[in-house]
Amino acid sequence: MLLSKFVEGVKLYKILIMKGKFALYYDFIEEENLIVIKFFRSTKQKPLE
């Protein structure tokens, strides 16, 4: 099962949460084992993509 996908338009990963009502856009810095959340948006807002 695919939990997130990479969005080329914004160069971030996207995951839907809370039964698809919200989207988290994040980046993963592998060297530091760090996840950086860039955007938290409602799916009713205009998409970033």
mmCIF entry with sequence, helices, sheets and N, C-alpha, C, O atoms, coordinates in Angstrom:
data_MODEL
# 
_entry.id   MODEL 
# 
_entity.id                         1 
_entity.type                       polymer 
_entity.pdbx_number_of_molecules   1 
# 
_entity_poly.entity_id                      1 
_entity_poly.type                           'polypeptide(L)' 
_entity_poly.nstd_linkage                   no 
_entity_poly.nstd_monomer                   no 
_entity_poly.pdbx_seq_one_letter_code       MLLSKFVEGVKLYKILIMKGKFALYYDFIEEENLIVIKFFRSTKQKPLE 
_entity_poly.pdbx_seq_one_letter_code_can   MLLSKFVEGVKLYKILIMKGKFALYYDFIEEENLIVIKFFRSTKQKPLE 
_entity_poly.pdbx_strand_id                 A 
# 
loop_
_entity_poly_seq.entity_id 
_entity_poly_seq.num 
_entity_poly_seq.mon_id 
_entity_poly_seq.hetero 
1 1  MET n 
1 2  LEU n 
1 3  LEU n 
1 4  SER n 
1 5  LYS n 
1 6  PHE n 
1 7  VAL n 
1 8  GLU n 
1 9  GLY n 
1 10 VAL n 
1 11 LYS n 
1 12 LEU n 
1 13 TYR n 
1 14 LYS n 
1 15 ILE n 
1 16 LEU n 
1 17 ILE n 
1 18 MET n 
1 19 LYS n 
1 20 GLY n 
1 21 LYS n 
1 22 PHE n 
1 23 ALA n 
1 24 LEU n 
1 25 TYR n 
1 26 TYR n 
1 27 ASP n 
1 28 PHE n 
1 29 ILE n 
1 30 GLU n 
1 31 GLU n 
1 32 GLU n 
1 33 ASN n 
1 34 LEU n 
1 35 ILE n 
1 36 VAL n 
1 37 ILE n 
1 38 LYS n 
1 39 PHE n 
1 40 PHE n 
1 41 ARG n 
1 42 SER n 
1 43 THR n 
1 44 LYS n 
1 45 GLN n 
1 46 LYS n 
1 47 PRO n 
1 48 LEU n 
1 49 GLU n 
# 
_struct_asym.id          A 
_struct_asym.entity_id   1 
# 
_struct_conf.conf_type_id            HELX_P 
_struct_conf.id                      HELX_P1 
_struct_conf.pdbx_PDB_helix_id       AA1 
_struct_conf.beg_label_comp_id       GLU 
_struct_conf.beg_label_asym_id       A 
_struct_conf.beg_label_seq_id        30 
_struct_conf.pdbx_beg_PDB_ins_code   ? 
_struct_conf.end_label_comp_id       GLU 
_struct_conf.end_label_asym_id       A 
_struct_conf.end_label_seq_id        32 
_struct_conf.pdbx_end_PDB_ins_code   ? 
_struct_conf.beg_auth_comp_id        GLU 
_struct_conf.beg_auth_asym_id        A 
_struct_conf.beg_auth_seq_id         30 
_struct_conf.end_auth_comp_id        GLU 
_struct_conf.end_auth_asym_id        A 
_struct_conf.end_auth_seq_id         32 
_struct_conf.pdbx_PDB_helix_class    5 
_struct_conf.details                 ? 
_struct_conf.pdbx_PDB_helix_length   3 
# 
_struct_conf_type.id          HELX_P 
_struct_conf_type.criteria    ? 
_struct_conf_type.reference   ? 
# 
_struct_sheet.id               AA1 
_struct_sheet.type             ? 
_struct_sheet.number_strands   4 
_struct_sheet.details          ? 
# 
loop_
_struct_sheet_order.sheet_id 
_struct_sheet_order.range_id_1 
_struct_sheet_order.range_id_2 
_struct_sheet_order.offset 
_struct_sheet_order.sense 
AA1 1 2 ? anti-parallel 
AA1 2 3 ? anti-parallel 
AA1 3 4 ? anti-parallel 
# 
loop_
_struct_sheet_range.sheet_id 
_struct_sheet_range.id 
_struct_sheet_range.beg_label_comp_id 
_struct_sheet_range.beg_label_asym_id 
_struct_sheet_range.beg_label_seq_id 
_struct_sheet_range.pdbx_beg_PDB_ins_code 
_struct_sheet_range.end_label_comp_id 
_struct_sheet_range.end_label_asym_id 
_struct_sheet_range.end_label_seq_id 
_struct_sheet_range.pdbx_end_PDB_ins_code 
_struct_sheet_range.beg_auth_comp_id 
_struct_sheet_range.beg_auth_asym_id 
_struct_sheet_range.beg_auth_seq_id 
_struct_sheet_range.end_auth_comp_id 
_struct_sheet_range.end_auth_asym_id 
_struct_sheet_range.end_auth_seq_id 
AA1 1 LYS A 5  ? VAL A 7  ? LYS A 5  VAL A 7  
AA1 2 LEU A 12 ? ILE A 17 ? LEU A 12 ILE A 17 
AA1 3 PHE A 22 ? ILE A 29 ? PHE A 22 ILE A 29 
AA1 4 LEU A 34 ? SER A 42 ? LEU A 34 SER A 42 
# 
loop_
_atom_site.group_PDB 
_atom_site.id 
_atom_site.type_symbol 
_atom_site.label_atom_id 
_atom_site.label_alt_id 
_atom_site.label_comp_id 
_atom_site.label_asym_id 
_atom_site.label_entity_id 
_atom_site.label_seq_id 
_atom_site.pdbx_PDB_ins_code 
_atom_site.Cartn_x 
_atom_site.Cartn_y 
_atom_site.Cartn_z 
_atom_site.occupancy 
_atom_site.B_iso_or_equiv 
_atom_site.pdbx_formal_charge 
_atom_site.auth_seq_id 
_atom_site.auth_comp_id 
_atom_site.auth_asym_id 
_atom_site.auth_atom_id 
_atom_site.pdbx_PDB_model_num 
ATOM 1   N N  . MET A 1 1  ? 0.848   -1.186 0.000   1.00 0.00 ? 1  MET A N  1 
ATOM 2   C CA . MET A 1 1  ? 0.000   0.000  0.000   1.00 0.00 ? 1  MET A CA 1 
ATOM 3   C C  . MET A 1 1  ? 0.890   1.244  0.000   1.00 0.00 ? 1  MET A C  1 
ATOM 4   O O  . MET A 1 1  ? 1.823   1.350  0.796   1.00 0.00 ? 1  MET A O  1 
ATOM 5   N N  . LEU A 1 2  ? 0.596   2.167  -0.886  1.00 0.00 ? 2  LEU A N  1 
ATOM 6   C CA . LEU A 1 2  ? 1.361   3.396  -1.016  1.00 0.00 ? 2  LEU A CA 1 
ATOM 7   C C  . LEU A 1 2  ? 0.798   4.448  -0.069  1.00 0.00 ? 2  LEU A C  1 
ATOM 8   O O  . LEU A 1 2  ? -0.369  4.824  -0.180  1.00 0.00 ? 2  LEU A O  1 
ATOM 9   N N  . LEU A 1 3  ? 1.615   4.922  0.855   1.00 0.00 ? 3  LEU A N  1 
ATOM 10  C CA . LEU A 1 3  ? 1.149   5.909  1.827   1.00 0.00 ? 3  LEU A CA 1 
ATOM 11  C C  . LEU A 1 3  ? 1.330   7.337  1.341   1.00 0.00 ? 3  LEU A C  1 
ATOM 12  O O  . LEU A 1 3  ? 0.498   8.198  1.626   1.00 0.00 ? 3  LEU A O  1 
ATOM 13  N N  . SER A 1 4  ? 2.400   7.593  0.617   1.00 0.00 ? 4  SER A N  1 
ATOM 14  C CA . SER A 1 4  ? 2.638   8.942  0.121   1.00 0.00 ? 4  SER A CA 1 
ATOM 15  C C  . SER A 1 4  ? 3.172   8.866  -1.304  1.00 0.00 ? 4  SER A C  1 
ATOM 16  O O  . SER A 1 4  ? 3.611   7.814  -1.770  1.00 0.00 ? 4  SER A O  1 
ATOM 17  N N  . LYS A 1 5  ? 3.123   10.007 -1.980  1.00 0.00 ? 5  LYS A N  1 
ATOM 18  C CA . LYS A 1 5  ? 3.663   10.057 -3.338  1.00 0.00 ? 5  LYS A CA 1 
ATOM 19  C C  . LYS A 1 5  ? 4.491   11.324 -3.489  1.00 0.00 ? 5  LYS A C  1 
ATOM 20  O O  . LYS A 1 5  ? 4.269   12.312 -2.789  1.00 0.00 ? 5  LYS A O  1 
ATOM 21  N N  . PHE A 1 6  ? 5.448   11.285 -4.410  1.00 0.00 ? 6  PHE A N  1 
ATOM 22  C CA . PHE A 1 6  ? 6.291   12.444 -4.678  1.00 0.00 ? 6  PHE A CA 1 
ATOM 23  C C  . PHE A 1 6  ? 5.603   13.312 -5.717  1.00 0.00 ? 6  PHE A C  1 
ATOM 24  O O  . PHE A 1 6  ? 5.184   12.821 -6.765  1.00 0.00 ? 6  PHE A O  1 
ATOM 25  N N  . VAL A 1 7  ? 5.486   14.607 -5.426  1.00 0.00 ? 7  VAL A N  1 
ATOM 26  C CA . VAL A 1 7  ? 4.845   15.558 -6.335  1.00 0.00 ? 7  VAL A CA 1 
ATOM 27  C C  . VAL A 1 7  ? 5.950   16.372 -6.999  1.00 0.00 ? 7  VAL A C  1 
ATOM 28  O O  . VAL A 1 7  ? 6.606   17.185 -6.348  1.00 0.00 ? 7  VAL A O  1 
ATOM 29  N N  . GLU A 1 8  ? 6.152   16.153 -8.290  1.00 0.00 ? 8  GLU A N  1 
ATOM 30  C CA . GLU A 1 8  ? 7.228   16.824 -9.031  1.00 0.00 ? 8  GLU A CA 1 
ATOM 31  C C  . GLU A 1 8  ? 7.060   18.338 -9.043  1.00 0.00 ? 8  GLU A C  1 
ATOM 32  O O  . GLU A 1 8  ? 8.047   19.070 -8.979  1.00 0.00 ? 8  GLU A O  1 
ATOM 33  N N  . GLY A 1 9  ? 5.819   18.816 -9.124  1.00 0.00 ? 9  GLY A N  1 
ATOM 34  C CA . GLY A 1 9  ? 5.566   20.256 -9.227  1.00 0.00 ? 9  GLY A CA 1 
ATOM 35  C C  . GLY A 1 9  ? 6.102   21.064 -8.061  1.00 0.00 ? 9  GLY A C  1 
ATOM 36  O O  . GLY A 1 9  ? 6.540   22.199 -8.244  1.00 0.00 ? 9  GLY A O  1 
ATOM 37  N N  . VAL A 1 10 ? 6.073   20.497 -6.869  1.00 0.00 ? 10 VAL A N  1 
ATOM 38  C CA . VAL A 1 10 ? 6.546   21.204 -5.669  1.00 0.00 ? 10 VAL A CA 1 
ATOM 39  C C  . VAL A 1 10 ? 7.779   20.547 -5.053  1.00 0.00 ? 10 VAL A C  1 
ATOM 40  O O  . VAL A 1 10 ? 8.316   21.042 -4.062  1.00 0.00 ? 10 VAL A O  1 
ATOM 41  N N  . LYS A 1 11 ? 8.234   19.421 -5.641  1.00 0.00 ? 11 LYS A N  1 
ATOM 42  C CA . LYS A 1 11 ? 9.414   18.684 -5.172  1.00 0.00 ? 11 LYS A CA 1 
ATOM 43  C C  . LYS A 1 11 ? 9.285   18.268 -3.706  1.00 0.00 ? 11 LYS A C  1 
ATOM 44  O O  . LYS A 1 11 ? 10.245  18.350 -2.940  1.00 0.00 ? 11 LYS A O  1 
ATOM 45  N N  . LEU A 1 12 ? 8.078   17.820 -3.328  1.00 0.00 ? 12 LEU A N  1 
ATOM 46  C CA . LEU A 1 12 ? 7.807   17.364 -1.967  1.00 0.00 ? 12 LEU A CA 1 
ATOM 47  C C  . LEU A 1 12 ? 6.990   16.084 -2.014  1.00 0.00 ? 12 LEU A C  1 
ATOM 48  O O  . LEU A 1 12 ? 6.381   15.761 -3.034  1.00 0.00 ? 12 LEU A O  1 
ATOM 49  N N  . TYR A 1 13 ? 6.981   15.365 -0.914  1.00 0.00 ? 13 TYR A N  1 
ATOM 50  C CA . TYR A 1 13 ? 6.115   14.201 -0.772  1.00 0.00 ? 13 TYR A CA 1 
ATOM 51  C C  . TYR A 1 13 ? 4.774   14.662 -0.227  1.00 0.00 ? 13 TYR A C  1 
ATOM 52  O O  . TYR A 1 13 ? 4.705   15.636 0.524   1.00 0.00 ? 13 TYR A O  1 
ATOM 53  N N  . LYS A 1 14 ? 3.704   13.962 -0.604  1.00 0.00 ? 14 LYS A N  1 
ATOM 54  C CA . LYS A 1 14 ? 2.355   14.319 -0.172  1.00 0.00 ? 14 LYS A CA 1 
ATOM 55  C C  . LYS A 1 14 ? 1.694   13.082 0.422   1.00 0.00 ? 14 LYS A C  1 
ATOM 56  O O  . LYS A 1 14 ? 1.770   11.988 -0.137  1.00 0.00 ? 14 LYS A O  1 
ATOM 57  N N  . ILE A 1 15 ? 1.038   13.278 1.577   1.00 0.00 ? 15 ILE A N  1 
ATOM 58  C CA . ILE A 1 15 ? 0.277   12.203 2.201   1.00 0.00 ? 15 ILE A CA 1 
ATOM 59  C C  . ILE A 1 15 ? -1.058  12.779 2.667   1.00 0.00 ? 15 ILE A C  1 
ATOM 60  O O  . ILE A 1 15 ? -1.112  13.873 3.229   1.00 0.00 ? 15 ILE A O  1 
ATOM 61  N N  . LEU A 1 16 ? -2.124  12.034 2.427   1.00 0.00 ? 16 LEU A N  1 
ATOM 62  C CA . LEU A 1 16 ? -3.450  12.439 2.889   1.00 0.00 ? 16 LEU A CA 1 
ATOM 63  C C  . LEU A 1 16 ? -3.685  11.840 4.267   1.00 0.00 ? 16 LEU A C  1 
ATOM 64  O O  . LEU A 1 16 ? -3.386  10.671 4.508   1.00 0.00 ? 16 LEU A O  1 
ATOM 65  N N  . ILE A 1 17 ? -4.227  12.659 5.173   1.00 0.00 ? 17 ILE A N  1 
ATOM 66  C CA . ILE A 1 17 ? -4.479  12.202 6.542   1.00 0.00 ? 17 ILE A CA 1 
ATOM 67  C C  . ILE A 1 17 ? -5.907  12.544 6.941   1.00 0.00 ? 17 ILE A C  1 
ATOM 68  O O  . ILE A 1 17 ? -6.597  13.288 6.245   1.00 0.00 ? 17 ILE A O  1 
ATOM 69  N N  . MET A 1 18 ? -6.335  12.000 8.056   1.00 0.00 ? 18 MET A N  1 
ATOM 70  C CA . MET A 1 18 ? -7.665  12.256 8.616   1.00 0.00 ? 18 MET A CA 1 
ATOM 71  C C  . MET A 1 18 ? -8.760  11.971 7.587   1.00 0.00 ? 18 MET A C  1 
ATOM 72  O O  . MET A 1 18 ? -9.587  12.829 7.279   1.00 0.00 ? 18 MET A O  1 
ATOM 73  N N  . LYS A 1 19 ? -8.742  10.739 7.062   1.00 0.00 ? 19 LYS A N  1 
ATOM 74  C CA . LYS A 1 19 ? -9.719  10.259 6.080   1.00 0.00 ? 19 LYS A CA 1 
ATOM 75  C C  . LYS A 1 19 ? -9.741  11.116 4.814   1.00 0.00 ? 19 LYS A C  1 
ATOM 76  O O  . LYS A 1 19 ? -10.797 11.325 4.217   1.00 0.00 ? 19 LYS A O  1 
ATOM 77  N N  . GLY A 1 20 ? -8.581  11.604 4.414   1.00 0.00 ? 20 GLY A N  1 
ATOM 78  C CA . GLY A 1 20 ? -8.455  12.355 3.173   1.00 0.00 ? 20 GLY A CA 1 
ATOM 79  C C  . GLY A 1 20 ? -8.875  13.807 3.257   1.00 0.00 ? 20 GLY A C  1 
ATOM 80  O O  . GLY A 1 20 ? -8.995  14.464 2.223   1.00 0.00 ? 20 GLY A O  1 
ATOM 81  N N  . LYS A 1 21 ? -9.104  14.333 4.450   1.00 0.00 ? 21 LYS A N  1 
ATOM 82  C CA . LYS A 1 21 ? -9.552  15.722 4.597   1.00 0.00 ? 21 LYS A CA 1 
ATOM 83  C C  . LYS A 1 21 ? -8.403  16.723 4.569   1.00 0.00 ? 21 LYS A C  1 
ATOM 84  O O  . LYS A 1 21 ? -8.607  17.896 4.255   1.00 0.00 ? 21 LYS A O  1 
ATOM 85  N N  . PHE A 1 22 ? -7.189  16.262 4.899   1.00 0.00 ? 22 PHE A N  1 
ATOM 86  C CA . PHE A 1 22 ? -6.036  17.149 4.944   1.00 0.00 ? 22 PHE A CA 1 
ATOM 87  C C  . PHE A 1 22 ? -4.869  16.510 4.205   1.00 0.00 ? 22 PHE A C  1 
ATOM 88  O O  . PHE A 1 22 ? -4.767  15.288 4.096   1.00 0.00 ? 22 PHE A O  1 
ATOM 89  N N  . ALA A 1 23 ? -3.992  17.373 3.699   1.00 0.00 ? 23 ALA A N  1 
ATOM 90  C CA . ALA A 1 23 ? -2.795  16.903 3.002   1.00 0.00 ? 23 ALA A CA 1 
ATOM 91  C C  . ALA A 1 23 ? -1.564  17.493 3.681   1.00 0.00 ? 23 ALA A C  1 
ATOM 92  O O  . ALA A 1 23 ? -1.521  18.684 3.989   1.00 0.00 ? 23 ALA A O  1 
ATOM 93  N N  . LEU A 1 24 ? -0.578  16.653 3.906   1.00 0.00 ? 24 LEU A N  1 
ATOM 94  C CA . LEU A 1 24 ? 0.721   17.081 4.427   1.00 0.00 ? 24 LEU A CA 1 
ATOM 95  C C  . LEU A 1 24 ? 1.729   16.998 3.292   1.00 0.00 ? 24 LEU A C  1 
ATOM 96  O O  . LEU A 1 24 ? 1.843   15.971 2.623   1.00 0.00 ? 24 LEU A O  1 
ATOM 97  N N  . TYR A 1 25 ? 2.451   18.074 3.084   1.00 0.00 ? 25 TYR A N  1 
ATOM 98  C CA . TYR A 1 25 ? 3.540   18.090 2.112   1.00 0.00 ? 25 TYR A CA 1 
ATOM 99  C C  . TYR A 1 25 ? 4.834   18.151 2.908   1.00 0.00 ? 25 TYR A C  1 
ATOM 100 O O  . TYR A 1 25 ? 5.012   19.037 3.745   1.00 0.00 ? 25 TYR A O  1 
ATOM 101 N N  . TYR A 1 26 ? 5.737   17.210 2.649   1.00 0.00 ? 26 TYR A N  1 
ATOM 102 C CA . TYR A 1 26 ? 6.943   17.140 3.467   1.00 0.00 ? 26 TYR A CA 1 
ATOM 103 C C  . TYR A 1 26 ? 8.146   16.736 2.633   1.00 0.00 ? 26 TYR A C  1 
ATOM 104 O O  . TYR A 1 26 ? 8.022   16.235 1.515   1.00 0.00 ? 26 TYR A O  1 
ATOM 105 N N  . ASP A 1 27 ? 9.303   16.970 3.211   1.00 0.00 ? 27 ASP A N  1 
ATOM 106 C CA . ASP A 1 27 ? 10.568  16.579 2.599   1.00 0.00 ? 27 ASP A CA 1 
ATOM 107 C C  . ASP A 1 27 ? 11.318  15.710 3.599   1.00 0.00 ? 27 ASP A C  1 
ATOM 108 O O  . ASP A 1 27 ? 11.172  15.883 4.809   1.00 0.00 ? 27 ASP A O  1 
ATOM 109 N N  . PHE A 1 28 ? 12.103  14.797 3.108   1.00 0.00 ? 28 PHE A N  1 
ATOM 110 C CA . PHE A 1 28 ? 12.867  13.889 3.953   1.00 0.00 ? 28 PHE A CA 1 
ATOM 111 C C  . PHE A 1 28 ? 14.348  14.134 3.712   1.00 0.00 ? 28 PHE A C  1 
ATOM 112 O O  . PHE A 1 28 ? 14.825  13.999 2.586   1.00 0.00 ? 28 PHE A O  1 
ATOM 113 N N  . ILE A 1 29 ? 15.077  14.493 4.763   1.00 0.00 ? 29 ILE A N  1 
ATOM 114 C CA . ILE A 1 29 ? 16.521  14.703 4.679   1.00 0.00 ? 29 ILE A CA 1 
ATOM 115 C C  . ILE A 1 29 ? 17.186  13.439 5.210   1.00 0.00 ? 29 ILE A C  1 
ATOM 116 O O  . ILE A 1 29 ? 17.316  13.242 6.418   1.00 0.00 ? 29 ILE A O  1 
ATOM 117 N N  . GLU A 1 30 ? 17.597  12.599 4.287   1.00 0.00 ? 30 GLU A N  1 
ATOM 118 C CA . GLU A 1 30 ? 18.082  11.262 4.641   1.00 0.00 ? 30 GLU A CA 1 
ATOM 119 C C  . GLU A 1 30 ? 19.367  11.296 5.464   1.00 0.00 ? 30 GLU A C  1 
ATOM 120 O O  . GLU A 1 30 ? 19.542  10.482 6.371   1.00 0.00 ? 30 GLU A O  1 
ATOM 121 N N  . GLU A 1 31 ? 20.264  12.228 5.158   1.00 0.00 ? 31 GLU A N  1 
ATOM 122 C CA . GLU A 1 31 ? 21.541  12.286 5.874   1.00 0.00 ? 31 GLU A CA 1 
ATOM 123 C C  . GLU A 1 31 ? 21.344  12.526 7.371   1.00 0.00 ? 31 GLU A C  1 
ATOM 124 O O  . GLU A 1 31 ? 22.129  12.042 8.187   1.00 0.00 ? 31 GLU A O  1 
ATOM 125 N N  . GLU A 1 32 ? 20.302  13.269 7.727   1.00 0.00 ? 32 GLU A N  1 
ATOM 126 C CA . GLU A 1 32 ? 20.049  13.616 9.127   1.00 0.00 ? 32 GLU A CA 1 
ATOM 127 C C  . GLU A 1 32 ? 18.883  12.827 9.722   1.00 0.00 ? 32 GLU A C  1 
ATOM 128 O O  . GLU A 1 32 ? 18.511  13.050 10.874  1.00 0.00 ? 32 GLU A O  1 
ATOM 129 N N  . ASN A 1 33 ? 18.302  11.903 8.945   1.00 0.00 ? 33 ASN A N  1 
ATOM 130 C CA . ASN A 1 33 ? 17.106  11.167 9.376   1.00 0.00 ? 33 ASN A CA 1 
ATOM 131 C C  . ASN A 1 33 ? 16.039  12.127 9.894   1.00 0.00 ? 33 ASN A C  1 
ATOM 132 O O  . ASN A 1 33 ? 15.534  11.970 11.006  1.00 0.00 ? 33 ASN A O  1 
ATOM 133 N N  . LEU A 1 34 ? 15.703  13.122 9.075   1.00 0.00 ? 34 LEU A N  1 
ATOM 134 C CA . LEU A 1 34 ? 14.823  14.212 9.479   1.00 0.00 ? 34 LEU A CA 1 
ATOM 135 C C  . LEU A 1 34 ? 13.692  14.376 8.473   1.00 0.00 ? 34 LEU A C  1 
ATOM 136 O O  . LEU A 1 34 ? 13.918  14.332 7.264   1.00 0.00 ? 34 LEU A O  1 
ATOM 137 N N  . ILE A 1 35 ? 12.484  14.563 8.970   1.00 0.00 ? 35 ILE A N  1 
ATOM 138 C CA . ILE A 1 35 ? 11.326  14.876 8.134   1.00 0.00 ? 35 ILE A CA 1 
ATOM 139 C C  . ILE A 1 35 ? 10.932  16.315 8.413   1.00 0.00 ? 35 ILE A C  1 
ATOM 140 O O  . ILE A 1 35 ? 10.729  16.696 9.565   1.00 0.00 ? 35 ILE A O  1 
ATOM 141 N N  . VAL A 1 36 ? 10.822  17.120 7.354   1.00 0.00 ? 36 VAL A N  1 
ATOM 142 C CA . VAL A 1 36 ? 10.472  18.531 7.482   1.00 0.00 ? 36 VAL A CA 1 
ATOM 143 C C  . VAL A 1 36 ? 9.116   18.745 6.823   1.00 0.00 ? 36 VAL A C  1 
ATOM 144 O O  . VAL A 1 36 ? 8.972   18.548 5.617   1.00 0.00 ? 36 VAL A O  1 
ATOM 145 N N  . ILE A 1 37 ? 8.121   19.149 7.613   1.00 0.00 ? 37 ILE A N  1 
ATOM 146 C CA . ILE A 1 37 ? 6.787   19.423 7.076   1.00 0.00 ? 37 ILE A CA 1 
ATOM 147 C C  . ILE A 1 37 ? 6.782   20.840 6.518   1.00 0.00 ? 37 ILE A C  1 
ATOM 148 O O  . ILE A 1 37 ? 7.078   21.800 7.229   1.00 0.00 ? 37 ILE A O  1 
ATOM 149 N N  . LYS A 1 38 ? 6.442   20.959 5.233   1.00 0.00 ? 38 LYS A N  1 
ATOM 150 C CA . LYS A 1 38 ? 6.452   22.263 4.563   1.00 0.00 ? 38 LYS A CA 1 
ATOM 151 C C  . LYS A 1 38 ? 5.063   22.896 4.524   1.00 0.00 ? 38 LYS A C  1 
ATOM 152 O O  . LYS A 1 38 ? 4.923   24.100 4.738   1.00 0.00 ? 38 LYS A O  1 
ATOM 153 N N  . PHE A 1 39 ? 4.025   22.080 4.249   1.00 0.00 ? 39 PHE A N  1 
ATOM 154 C CA . PHE A 1 39 ? 2.664   22.599 4.139   1.00 0.00 ? 39 PHE A CA 1 
ATOM 155 C C  . PHE A 1 39 ? 1.683   21.638 4.786   1.00 0.00 ? 39 PHE A C  1 
ATOM 156 O O  . PHE A 1 39 ? 1.845   20.421 4.697   1.00 0.00 ? 39 PHE A O  1 
ATOM 157 N N  . PHE A 1 40 ? 0.671   22.183 5.433   1.00 0.00 ? 40 PHE A N  1 
ATOM 158 C CA . PHE A 1 40 ? -0.457  21.425 5.974   1.00 0.00 ? 40 PHE A CA 1 
ATOM 159 C C  . PHE A 1 40 ? -1.698  22.110 5.432   1.00 0.00 ? 40 PHE A C  1 
ATOM 160 O O  . PHE A 1 40 ? -1.992  23.247 5.801   1.00 0.00 ? 40 PHE A O  1 
ATOM 161 N N  . ARG A 1 41 ? -2.434  21.423 4.552   1.00 0.00 ? 41 ARG A N  1 
ATOM 162 C CA . ARG A 1 41 ? -3.546  22.076 3.861   1.00 0.00 ? 41 ARG A CA 1 
ATOM 163 C C  . ARG A 1 41 ? -4.798  21.217 3.887   1.00 0.00 ? 41 ARG A C  1 
ATOM 164 O O  . ARG A 1 41 ? -4.735  19.988 3.918   1.00 0.00 ? 41 ARG A O  1 
ATOM 165 N N  . SER A 1 42 ? -5.933  21.895 3.874   1.00 0.00 ? 42 SER A N  1 
ATOM 166 C CA . SER A 1 42 ? -7.209  21.213 3.703   1.00 0.00 ? 42 SER A CA 1 
ATOM 167 C C  . SER A 1 42 ? -7.334  20.822 2.235   1.00 0.00 ? 42 SER A C  1 
ATOM 168 O O  . SER A 1 42 ? -6.848  21.536 1.359   1.00 0.00 ? 42 SER A O  1 
ATOM 169 N N  . THR A 1 43 ? -7.979  19.701 1.966   1.00 0.00 ? 43 THR A N  1 
ATOM 170 C CA . THR A 1 43 ? -8.164  19.293 0.573   1.00 0.00 ? 43 THR A CA 1 
ATOM 171 C C  . THR A 1 43 ? -9.182  20.183 -0.136  1.00 0.00 ? 43 THR A C  1 
ATOM 172 O O  . THR A 1 43 ? -9.328  20.103 -1.355  1.00 0.00 ? 43 THR A O  1 
ATOM 173 N N  . LYS A 1 44 ? -9.883  21.027 0.614   1.00 0.00 ? 44 LYS A N  1 
ATOM 174 C CA . LYS A 1 44 ? -10.831 21.963 -0.001  1.00 0.00 ? 44 LYS A CA 1 
ATOM 175 C C  . LYS A 1 44 ? -10.136 23.222 -0.506  1.00 0.00 ? 44 LYS A C  1 
ATOM 176 O O  . LYS A 1 44 ? -10.729 23.993 -1.260  1.00 0.00 ? 44 LYS A O  1 
ATOM 177 N N  . GLN A 1 45 ? -8.877  23.441 -0.098  1.00 0.00 ? 45 GLN A N  1 
ATOM 178 C CA . GLN A 1 45 ? -8.115  24.581 -0.585  1.00 0.00 ? 45 GLN A CA 1 
ATOM 179 C C  . GLN A 1 45 ? -7.608  24.302 -1.996  1.00 0.00 ? 45 GLN A C  1 
ATOM 180 O O  . GLN A 1 45 ? -7.594  23.159 -2.454  1.00 0.00 ? 45 GLN A O  1 
ATOM 181 N N  . LYS A 1 46 ? -7.193  25.365 -2.671  1.00 0.00 ? 46 LYS A N  1 
ATOM 182 C CA . LYS A 1 46 ? -6.601  25.216 -4.000  1.00 0.00 ? 46 LYS A CA 1 
ATOM 183 C C  . LYS A 1 46 ? -5.334  24.367 -3.883  1.00 0.00 ? 46 LYS A C  1 
ATOM 184 O O  . LYS A 1 46 ? -4.486  24.662 -3.040  1.00 0.00 ? 46 LYS A O  1 
ATOM 185 N N  . PRO A 1 47 ? -5.180  23.326 -4.700  1.00 0.00 ? 47 PRO A N  1 
ATOM 186 C CA . PRO A 1 47 ? -4.002  22.450 -4.583  1.00 0.00 ? 47 PRO A CA 1 
ATOM 187 C C  . PRO A 1 47 ? -2.701  23.161 -4.951  1.00 0.00 ? 47 PRO A C  1 
ATOM 188 O O  . PRO A 1 47 ? -2.700  24.102 -5.744  1.00 0.00 ? 47 PRO A O  1 
ATOM 189 N N  . LEU A 1 48 ? -1.616  22.708 -4.376  1.00 0.00 ? 48 LEU A N  1 
ATOM 190 C CA . LEU A 1 48 ? -0.289  23.257 -4.683  1.00 0.00 ? 48 LEU A CA 1 
ATOM 191 C C  . LEU A 1 48 ? 0.215   22.768 -6.027  1.00 0.00 ? 48 LEU A C  1 
ATOM 192 O O  . LEU A 1 48 ? 1.027   23.443 -6.659  1.00 0.00 ? 48 LEU A O  1 
ATOM 193 N N  . GLU A 1 49 ? -0.243  21.615 -6.477  1.00 0.00 ? 49 GLU A N  1 
ATOM 194 C CA . GLU A 1 49 ? 0.271   20.970 -7.684  1.00 0.00 ? 49 GLU A CA 1 
ATOM 195 C C  . GLU A 1 49 ? -0.200  21.648 -8.932  1.00 0.00 ? 49 GLU A C  1 
ATOM 196 O O  . GLU A 1 49 ? 0.148   21.223 -10.034 1.00 0.00 ? 49 GLU A O  1 
# 
